[in-house]
Amino acid sequence: MELRSRSEDNLQVVSVLDNRIDAAVAIEFKDAMRASTDEGDDIVILDLSEVHFIDSSGLGAIVAAMKHMGKSRKLALAGLTPTVEKVFRLTRMDSVFSVFPTLDGALEQLKS
């Protein structure tokens, strides 16, 4: 599982560079997210534009990453592909996370 992290406008952007977040990589994703966000900004945008498949384990790993960040920090999602967006919508997790169609849109709305 490969993630790339960068800071922009007091926001941390974590981009998933793999095309799947599923049971095979969920633990690795969760560990990589924890390592990337432990000392980050208060708002983290998870860029999922390269992810074309997510299962319940992947969804659980994203929720676990959000919980690990604590209540004082926020995890927003950006760039959901249609298949991934459908999973979030069907599980109603789109009401738990702030979801933005594009990374640029998320950066524009969330920068302080």
N, CA, C and O atoms as a GROMACS GRO file, in nm:
protein
  448
    1MET      N    1   0.086  -0.118   0.000
    1MET     CA    2   0.000   0.000   0.000
    1MET      C    3   0.090   0.123   0.000
    1MET      O    4   0.173   0.142   0.089
    2GLU      N    5   0.072   0.205  -0.100
    2GLU     CA    6   0.155   0.324  -0.112
    2GLU      C    7   0.069   0.449  -0.096
    2GLU      O    8  -0.031   0.468  -0.165
    3LEU      N    9   0.111   0.534  -0.001
    3LEU     CA   10   0.047   0.662   0.022
    3LEU      C   11   0.150   0.772   0.004
    3LEU      O   12   0.269   0.753   0.030
    4ARG      N   13   0.103   0.887  -0.042
    4ARG     CA   14   0.191   1.004  -0.053
    4ARG      C   15   0.125   1.115   0.028
    4ARG      O   16   0.006   1.142   0.013
    5SER      N   17   0.203   1.180   0.115
    5SER     CA   18   0.150   1.284   0.202
    5SER      C   19   0.222   1.415   0.176
    5SER      O   20   0.343   1.419   0.155
    6ARG      N   21   0.143   1.523   0.177
    6ARG     CA   22   0.201   1.657   0.160
    6ARG      C   23   0.113   1.757   0.232
    6ARG      O   24  -0.004   1.731   0.260
    7SER      N   25   0.170   1.872   0.264
    7SER     CA   26   0.094   1.980   0.326
    7SER      C   27   0.069   2.089   0.223
    7SER      O   28   0.155   2.121   0.141
    8GLU      N   29  -0.052   2.146   0.229
    8GLU     CA   30  -0.088   2.255   0.139
    8GLU      C   31  -0.192   2.341   0.208
    8GLU      O   32  -0.298   2.292   0.248
    9ASP      N   33  -0.162   2.470   0.223
    9ASP     CA   34  -0.256   2.565   0.283
    9ASP      C   35  -0.305   2.520   0.421
    9ASP      O   36  -0.425   2.524   0.448
   10ASN      N   37  -0.214   2.476   0.508
   10ASN     CA   38  -0.246   2.429   0.642
   10ASN      C   39  -0.337   2.306   0.644
   10ASN      O   40  -0.405   2.278   0.742
   11LEU      N   41  -0.336   2.233   0.534
   11LEU     CA   42  -0.410   2.108   0.524
   11LEU      C   43  -0.310   1.998   0.489
   11LEU      O   44  -0.210   2.023   0.421
   12GLN      N   45  -0.336   1.878   0.536
   12GLN     CA   46  -0.254   1.764   0.496
   12GLN      C   47  -0.332   1.686   0.391
   12GLN      O   48  -0.449   1.654   0.410
   13VAL      N   49  -0.265   1.655   0.281
   13VAL     CA   50  -0.326   1.576   0.176
   13VAL      C   51  -0.256   1.441   0.172
   13VAL      O   52  -0.134   1.434   0.154
   14VAL      N   53  -0.332   1.334   0.189
   14VAL     CA   54  -0.279   1.199   0.180
   14VAL      C   55  -0.342   1.135   0.056
   14VAL      O   56  -0.464   1.117   0.050
   15SER      N   57  -0.260   1.102  -0.042
   15SER     CA   58  -0.308   1.041  -0.165
   15SER      C   59  -0.280   0.892  -0.164
   15SER      O   60  -0.168   0.848  -0.136
   16VAL      N   61  -0.382   0.813  -0.193
   16VAL     CA   62  -0.368   0.668  -0.206
   16VAL      C   63  -0.322   0.642  -0.349
   16VAL      O   64  -0.390   0.681  -0.444
   17LEU      N   65  -0.208   0.575  -0.365
   17LEU     CA   66  -0.152   0.552  -0.497
   17LEU      C   67  -0.185   0.414  -0.553
   17LEU      O   68  -0.145   0.381  -0.664
   18ASP      N   69  -0.258   0.334  -0.477
   18ASP     CA   70  -0.301   0.202  -0.523
   18ASP      C   71  -0.445   0.212  -0.574
   18ASP      O   72  -0.516   0.308  -0.542
   19ASN      N   73  -0.489   0.113  -0.652
   19ASN     CA   74  -0.623   0.120  -0.708
   19ASN      C   75  -0.727   0.044  -0.627
   19ASN      O   76  -0.845   0.041  -0.663
   20ARG      N   77  -0.685  -0.019  -0.517
   20ARG     CA   78  -0.778  -0.096  -0.432
   20ARG      C   79  -0.747  -0.074  -0.284
   20ARG      O   80  -0.631  -0.064  -0.244
   21ILE      N   81  -0.852  -0.067  -0.205
   21ILE     CA   82  -0.838  -0.077  -0.059
   21ILE      C   83  -0.935  -0.188  -0.020
   21ILE      O   84  -1.056  -0.167  -0.008
   22ASP      N   85  -0.879  -0.307   0.002
   22ASP     CA   86  -0.962  -0.423   0.032
   22ASP      C   87  -0.899  -0.502   0.146
   22ASP      O   88  -0.802  -0.457   0.208
   23ALA      N   89  -0.954  -0.618   0.174
   23ALA     CA   90  -0.909  -0.699   0.287
   23ALA      C   91  -0.760  -0.732   0.279
   23ALA      O   92  -0.693  -0.744   0.382
   24ALA      N   93  -0.709  -0.745   0.159
   24ALA     CA   94  -0.568  -0.781   0.142
   24ALA      C   95  -0.472  -0.671   0.189
   24ALA      O   96  -0.359  -0.699   0.227
   25VAL      N   97  -0.518  -0.546   0.185
   25VAL     CA   98  -0.429  -0.434   0.220
   25VAL      C   99  -0.484  -0.346   0.332
   25VAL      O  100  -0.423  -0.245   0.366
   26ALA      N  101  -0.598  -0.382   0.390
   26ALA     CA  102  -0.663  -0.294   0.488
   26ALA      C  103  -0.574  -0.263   0.608
   26ALA      O  104  -0.565  -0.148   0.650
   27ILE      N  105  -0.509  -0.364   0.664
   27ILE     CA  106  -0.422  -0.340   0.780
   27ILE      C  107  -0.303  -0.255   0.741
   27ILE      O  108  -0.264  -0.164   0.814
   28GLU      N  109  -0.246  -0.283   0.626
   28GLU     CA  110  -0.132  -0.205   0.577
   28GLU      C  111  -0.175  -0.059   0.552
   28GLU      O  112  -0.100   0.033   0.584
   29PHE      N  113  -0.294  -0.039   0.496
   29PHE     CA  114  -0.346   0.096   0.474
   29PHE      C  115  -0.363   0.169   0.607
   29PHE      O  116  -0.320   0.284   0.622
   30LYS      N  117  -0.425   0.102   0.703
   30LYS     CA  118  -0.449   0.162   0.834
   30LYS      C  119  -0.317   0.204   0.900
   30LYS      O  120  -0.307   0.314   0.954
   31ASP      N  121  -0.217   0.117   0.896
   31ASP     CA  122  -0.087   0.150   0.954
   31ASP      C  123  -0.020   0.266   0.881
   31ASP      O  124   0.039   0.354   0.944
   32ALA      N  125  -0.030   0.266   0.749
   32ALA     CA  126   0.030   0.374   0.670
   32ALA      C  127  -0.040   0.507   0.698
   32ALA      O  128   0.025   0.612   0.707
   33MET      N  129  -0.172   0.504   0.712
   33MET     CA  130  -0.247   0.626   0.744
   33MET      C  131  -0.208   0.678   0.882
   33MET      O  132  -0.190   0.799   0.900
   34ARG      N  133  -0.196   0.589   0.979
   34ARG     CA  134  -0.156   0.632   1.113
   34ARG      C  135  -0.019   0.697   1.110
   34ARG      O  136   0.002   0.802   1.171
   35ALA      N  137   0.074   0.636   1.041
   35ALA     CA  138   0.209   0.690   1.030
   35ALA      C  139   0.208   0.826   0.960
   35ALA      O  140   0.281   0.917   0.998
   36SER      N  141   0.124   0.840   0.858
   36SER     CA  142   0.120   0.965   0.781
   36SER      C  143   0.052   1.078   0.856
   36SER      O  144   0.086   1.195   0.837
   37THR      N  145  -0.046   1.045   0.941
   37THR     CA  146  -0.127   1.150   1.003
   37THR      C  147  -0.096   1.174   1.150
   37THR      O  148  -0.157   1.262   1.211
   38ASP      N  149  -0.006   1.099   1.209
   38ASP     CA  150   0.023   1.115   1.352
   38ASP      C  151   0.061   1.258   1.389
   38ASP      O  152   0.016   1.309   1.491
   39GLU      N  153   0.142   1.320   1.310
   39GLU     CA  154   0.190   1.455   1.342
   39GLU      C  155   0.147   1.556   1.236
   39GLU      O  156   0.222   1.647   1.203
   40GLY      N  157   0.027   1.540   1.183
   40GLY     CA  158  -0.016   1.624   1.072
   40GLY      C  159  -0.102   1.741   1.114
   40GLY      O  160  -0.117   1.772   1.232
   41ASP      N  161  -0.156   1.806   1.013
   41ASP     CA  162  -0.244   1.921   1.032
   41ASP      C  163  -0.378   1.876   1.090
   41ASP      O  164  -0.407   1.757   1.096
   42ASP      N  165  -0.458   1.974   1.134
   42ASP     CA  166  -0.588   1.943   1.195
   42ASP      C  167  -0.687   1.886   1.095
   42ASP      O  168  -0.777   1.810   1.132
   43ILE      N  169  -0.672   1.922   0.967
   43ILE     CA  170  -0.761   1.870   0.864
   43ILE      C  171  -0.678   1.788   0.766
   43ILE      O  172  -0.579   1.836   0.710
   44VAL      N  173  -0.720   1.665   0.746
   44VAL     CA  174  -0.654   1.574   0.652
   44VAL      C  175  -0.752   1.543   0.540
   44VAL      O  176  -0.866   1.506   0.566
   45ILE      N  177  -0.707   1.559   0.417
   45ILE     CA  178  -0.788   1.522   0.301
   45ILE      C  179  -0.730   1.392   0.246
   45ILE      O  180  -0.613   1.385   0.211
   46LEU      N  181  -0.814   1.290   0.240
   46LEU     CA  182  -0.773   1.162   0.183
   46LEU      C  183  -0.816   1.161   0.036
   46LEU      O  184  -0.935   1.155   0.005
   47ASP      N  185  -0.717   1.166  -0.052
   47ASP     CA  186  -0.742   1.168  -0.196
   47ASP      C  187  -0.756   1.024  -0.246
   47ASP      O  188  -0.659   0.948  -0.248
   48LEU      N  189  -0.877   0.989  -0.286
   48LEU     CA  190  -0.907   0.853  -0.330
   48LEU      C  191  -0.925   0.844  -0.482
   48LEU      O  192  -0.985   0.748  -0.531
   49SER      N  193  -0.875   0.940  -0.556
   49SER     CA  194  -0.900   0.946  -0.700
   49SER      C  195  -0.838   0.830  -0.778
   49SER      O  196  -0.881   0.802  -0.890
   50GLU      N  197  -0.739   0.762  -0.721
   50GLU     CA  198  -0.678   0.647  -0.788
   50GLU      C  199  -0.742   0.514  -0.747
   50GLU      O  200  -0.713   0.410  -0.806
   51VAL      N  201  -0.830   0.518  -0.646
   51VAL     CA  202  -0.891   0.396  -0.593
   51VAL      C  203  -1.017   0.365  -0.671
   51VAL      O  204  -1.109   0.447  -0.678
   52HIS      N  205  -1.022   0.246  -0.731
   52HIS     CA  206  -1.137   0.205  -0.811
   52HIS      C  207  -1.217   0.093  -0.746
   52HIS      O  208  -1.321   0.053  -0.798
   53PHE      N  209  -1.167   0.041  -0.632
   53PHE     CA  210  -1.240  -0.064  -0.561
   53PHE      C  211  -1.214  -0.052  -0.413
   53PHE      O  212  -1.101  -0.032  -0.370
   54ILE      N  213  -1.321  -0.064  -0.336
   54ILE     CA  214  -1.309  -0.066  -0.190
   54ILE      C  215  -1.413  -0.166  -0.138
   54ILE      O  216  -1.526  -0.170  -0.187
   55ASP      N  217  -1.373  -0.245  -0.039
   55ASP     CA  218  -1.468  -0.338   0.022
   55ASP      C  219  -1.490  -0.296   0.168
   55ASP      O  220  -1.440  -0.192   0.211
   56SER      N  221  -1.564  -0.378   0.242
   56SER     CA  222  -1.597  -0.342   0.380
   56SER      C  223  -1.472  -0.330   0.467
   56SER      O  224  -1.468  -0.248   0.560
   57SER      N  225  -1.370  -0.410   0.440
   57SER     CA  226  -1.245  -0.400   0.516
   57SER      C  227  -1.176  -0.267   0.489
   57SER      O  228  -1.123  -0.204   0.580
   58GLY      N  229  -1.176  -0.224   0.364
   58GLY     CA  230  -1.118  -0.095   0.329
   58GLY      C  231  -1.195   0.020   0.391
   58GLY      O  232  -1.135   0.115   0.441
   59LEU      N  233  -1.326   0.010   0.388
   59LEU     CA  234  -1.410   0.112   0.450
   59LEU      C  235  -1.382   0.118   0.600
   59LEU      O  236  -1.370   0.227   0.657
   60GLY      N  237  -1.372   0.002   0.662
   60GLY     CA  238  -1.340  -0.004   0.805
   60GLY      C  239  -1.204   0.056   0.836
   60GLY      O  240  -1.186   0.120   0.940
   61ALA      N  241  -1.108   0.036   0.747
   61ALA     CA  242  -0.974   0.092   0.768
   61ALA      C  243  -0.976   0.245   0.761
   61ALA      O  244  -0.905   0.311   0.836
   62ILE      N  245  -1.058   0.300   0.672
   62ILE     CA  246  -1.070   0.446   0.663
   62ILE      C  247  -1.137   0.500   0.789
   62ILE      O  248  -1.094   0.603   0.842
   63VAL      N  249  -1.240   0.434   0.838
   63VAL     CA  250  -1.306   0.475   0.962
   63VAL      C  251  -1.208   0.466   1.079
   63VAL      O  252  -1.204   0.556   1.163
   64ALA      N  253  -1.130   0.358   1.085
   64ALA     CA  254  -1.030   0.342   1.192
   64ALA      C  255  -0.927   0.455   1.187
   64ALA      O  256  -0.884   0.505   1.291
   65ALA      N  257  -0.886   0.494   1.067
   65ALA     CA  258  -0.789   0.603   1.052
   65ALA      C  259  -0.849   0.733   1.105
   65ALA      O  260  -0.781   0.812   1.171
   66MET      N  261  -0.977   0.756   1.076
   66MET     CA  262  -1.045   0.876   1.126
   66MET      C  263  -1.051   0.875   1.278
   66MET      O  264  -1.023   0.976   1.343
   67LYS      N  265  -1.087   0.762   1.336
   67LYS     CA  266  -1.097   0.752   1.482
   67LYS      C  267  -0.961   0.770   1.548
   67LYS      O  268  -0.950   0.830   1.654
   68HIS      N  269  -0.856   0.717   1.484
   68HIS     CA  270  -0.721   0.731   1.538
   68HIS      C  271  -0.678   0.878   1.544
   68HIS      O  272  -0.602   0.917   1.633
   69MET      N  273  -0.727   0.960   1.451
   69MET     CA  274  -0.690   1.101   1.449
   69MET      C  275  -0.751   1.177   1.567
   69MET      O  276  -0.699   1.282   1.605
   70GLY      N  277  -0.858   1.126   1.624
   70GLY     CA  278  -0.919   1.191   1.739
   70GLY      C  279  -1.028   1.290   1.699
   70GLY      O  280  -1.042   1.325   1.582
   71LYS      N  281  -1.102   1.334   1.799
   71LYS     CA  282  -1.216   1.422   1.775
   71LYS      C  283  -1.175   1.564   1.737
   71LYS      O  284  -1.254   1.637   1.677
   72SER      N  285  -1.055   1.604   1.772
   72SER     CA  286  -1.013   1.741   1.743
   72SER      C  287  -0.964   1.760   1.600
   72SER      O  288  -0.939   1.872   1.557
   73ARG      N  289  -0.951   1.651   1.526
   73ARG     CA  290  -0.904   1.658   1.388
   73ARG      C  291  -1.012   1.605   1.295
   73ARG      O  292  -1.102   1.532   1.337
   74LYS      N  293  -1.002   1.641   1.168
   74LYS     CA  294  -1.105   1.605   1.071
   74LYS      C  295  -1.042   1.532   0.952
   74LYS      O  296  -0.936   1.571   0.904
   75LEU      N  297  -1.108   1.426   0.907
   75LEU     CA  298  -1.069   1.354   0.787
   75LEU      C  299  -1.176   1.375   0.682
   75LEU      O  300  -1.291   1.335   0.700
   76ALA      N  301  -1.139   1.439   0.571
   76ALA     CA  302  -1.230   1.460   0.459
   76ALA      C  303  -1.184   1.371   0.343
   76ALA      O  304  -1.067   1.335   0.334
   77LEU      N  305  -1.278   1.337   0.257
   77LEU     CA  306  -1.248   1.251   0.143
   77LEU      C  307  -1.266   1.329   0.013
   77LEU      O  308  -1.356   1.412   0.001
   78ALA      N  309  -1.180   1.301  -0.083
   78ALA     CA  310  -1.190   1.371  -0.212
   78ALA      C  311  -1.163   1.276  -0.327
   78ALA      O  312  -1.089   1.178  -0.314
   79GLY      N  313  -1.225   1.307  -0.440
   79GLY     CA  314  -1.196   1.236  -0.564
   79GLY      C  315  -1.248   1.094  -0.570
   79GLY      O  316  -1.184   1.008  -0.632
   80LEU      N  317  -1.361   1.065  -0.507
   80LEU     CA  318  -1.414   0.929  -0.509
   80LEU      C  319  -1.456   0.891  -0.652
   80LEU      O  320  -1.532   0.964  -0.717
   81THR      N  321  -1.407   0.778  -0.698
   81THR     CA  322  -1.448   0.726  -0.827
   81THR      C  323  -1.592   0.677  -0.813
   81THR      O  324  -1.637   0.654  -0.700
   82PRO      N  325  -1.667   0.659  -0.922
   82PRO     CA  326  -1.808   0.620  -0.910
   82PRO      C  327  -1.830   0.493  -0.827
   82PRO      O  328  -1.925   0.488  -0.748
   83THR      N  329  -1.748   0.392  -0.844
   83THR     CA  330  -1.765   0.268  -0.769
   83THR      C  331  -1.743   0.290  -0.620
   83THR      O  332  -1.820   0.239  -0.538
   84VAL      N  333  -1.640   0.364  -0.585
   84VAL     CA  334  -1.610   0.392  -0.444
   84VAL      C  335  -1.718   0.482  -0.384
   84VAL      O  336  -1.761   0.462  -0.270
   85GLU      N  337  -1.761   0.580  -0.460
   85GLU     CA  338  -1.867   0.669  -0.412
   85GLU      C  339  -1.995   0.590  -0.383
   85GLU      O  340  -2.065   0.618  -0.286
   86LYS      N  341  -2.025   0.493  -0.466
   86LYS     CA  342  -2.145   0.410  -0.446
   86LYS      C  343  -2.137   0.334  -0.313
   86LYS      O  344  -2.237   0.324  -0.242
   87VAL      N  345  -2.020   0.281  -0.280
   87VAL     CA  346  -2.002   0.209  -0.153
   87VAL      C  347  -2.026   0.304  -0.036
   87VAL      O  348  -2.095   0.267   0.059
   88PHE      N  349  -1.971   0.424  -0.043
   88PHE     CA  350  -1.991   0.520   0.065
   88PHE      C  351  -2.137   0.561   0.076
   88PHE      O  352  -2.189   0.576   0.187
   89ARG      N  353  -2.204   0.577  -0.036
   89ARG     CA  354  -2.345   0.616  -0.035
   89ARG      C  355  -2.433   0.503   0.018
   89ARG      O  356  -2.521   0.528   0.100
   90LEU      N  357  -2.410   0.380  -0.027
   90LEU     CA  358  -2.492   0.266   0.016
   90LEU      C  359  -2.477   0.236   0.164
   90LEU      O  360  -2.573   0.192   0.229
   91THR      N  361  -2.358   0.260   0.219
   91THR     CA  362  -2.335   0.235   0.360
   91THR      C  363  -2.364   0.358   0.446
   91THR      O  364  -2.349   0.356   0.569
   92ARG      N  365  -2.405   0.465   0.380
   92ARG     CA  366  -2.433   0.593   0.444
   92ARG      C  367  -2.311   0.656   0.512
   92ARG      O  368  -2.324   0.744   0.597
   93MET      N  369  -2.195   0.610   0.474
   93MET     CA  370  -2.072   0.669   0.529
   93MET      C  371  -2.045   0.806   0.467
   93MET      O  372  -1.961   0.881   0.517
   94ASP      N  373  -2.114   0.839   0.359
   94ASP     CA  374  -2.102   0.972   0.302
   94ASP      C  375  -2.161   1.078   0.394
   94ASP      O  376  -2.138   1.198   0.375
   95SER      N  377  -2.238   1.035   0.495
   95SER     CA  378  -2.290   1.130   0.594
   95SER      C  379  -2.196   1.143   0.714
   95SER      O  380  -2.211   1.235   0.796
   96VAL      N  381  -2.100   1.052   0.725
   96VAL     CA  382  -2.002   1.057   0.834
   96VAL      C  383  -1.883   1.145   0.795
   96VAL      O  384  -1.828   1.218   0.879
   97PHE      N  385  -1.845   1.138   0.669
   97PHE     CA  386  -1.731   1.213   0.618
   97PHE      C  387  -1.778   1.331   0.533
   97PHE      O  388  -1.885   1.326   0.472
   98SER      N  389  -1.696   1.436   0.528
   98SER     CA  390  -1.715   1.539   0.427
   98SER      C  391  -1.656   1.482   0.299
   98SER      O  392  -1.539   1.444   0.296
   99VAL      N  393  -1.736   1.477   0.194
   99VAL     CA  394  -1.694   1.418   0.068
   99VAL      C  395  -1.695   1.526  -0.040
   99VAL      O  396  -1.794   1.596  -0.058
  100PHE      N  397  -1.583   1.537  -0.112
  100PHE     CA  398  -1.569   1.637  -0.217
  100PHE      C  399  -1.542   1.566  -0.350
  100PHE      O  400  -1.465   1.471  -0.354
  101PRO      N  401  -1.605   1.612  -0.458
  101PRO     CA  402  -1.586   1.547  -0.587
  101PRO      C  403  -1.441   1.547  -0.635
  101PRO      O  404  -1.396   1.452  -0.700
  102THR      N  405  -1.366   1.654  -0.603
  102THR     CA  406  -1.228   1.663  -0.649
  102THR      C  407  -1.137   1.709  -0.535
  102THR      O  408  -1.183   1.770  -0.438
  103LEU      N  409  -1.010   1.680  -0.548
  103LEU     CA  410  -0.912   1.728  -0.451
  103LEU      C  411  -0.904   1.880  -0.453
  103LEU      O  412  -0.898   1.944  -0.348
  104ASP      N  413  -0.905   1.939  -0.572
  104ASP     CA  414  -0.900   2.085  -0.582
  104ASP      C  415  -1.019   2.150  -0.513
  104ASP      O  416  -1.005   2.251  -0.445
  105GLY      N  417  -1.137   2.090  -0.529
  105GLY     CA  418  -1.256   2.142  -0.463
  105GLY      C  419  -1.245   2.133  -0.311
  105GLY      O  420  -1.286   2.225  -0.240
  106ALA      N  421  -1.190   2.022  -0.262
  106ALA     CA  422  -1.171   2.007  -0.118
  106ALA      C  423  -1.072   2.111  -0.065
  106ALA      O  424  -1.096   2.173   0.038
  107LEU      N  425  -0.963   2.129  -0.137
  107LEU     CA  426  -0.863   2.228  -0.094
  107LEU      C  427  -0.924   2.367  -0.090
  107LEU      O  428  -0.899   2.444   0.003
  108GLU      N  429  -1.002   2.401  -0.191
  108GLU     CA  430  -1.063   2.533  -0.200
  108GLU      C  431  -1.159   2.557  -0.083
  108GLU      O  432  -1.159   2.665  -0.024
  109GLN      N  433  -1.241   2.458  -0.051
  109GLN     CA  434  -1.342   2.476   0.054
  109GLN      C  435  -1.287   2.465   0.195
  109GLN      O  436  -1.342   2.525   0.288
  110LEU      N  437  -1.178   2.388   0.213
  110LEU     CA  438  -1.130   2.361   0.349
  110LEU      C  439  -1.013   2.448   0.394
  110LEU      O  440  -0.981   2.452   0.513
  111LYS      N  441  -0.949   2.516   0.301
  111LYS     CA  442  -0.833   2.596   0.345
  111LYS      C  443  -0.879   2.712   0.431
  111LYS      O  444  -0.985   2.770   0.410
  112SER      N  445  -0.794   2.743   0.530
  112SER     CA  446  -0.833   2.847   0.625
  112SER      C  447  -0.753   2.973   0.605
  112SER      O  448  -0.773   3.071   0.677
   0.00000   0.00000   0.00000
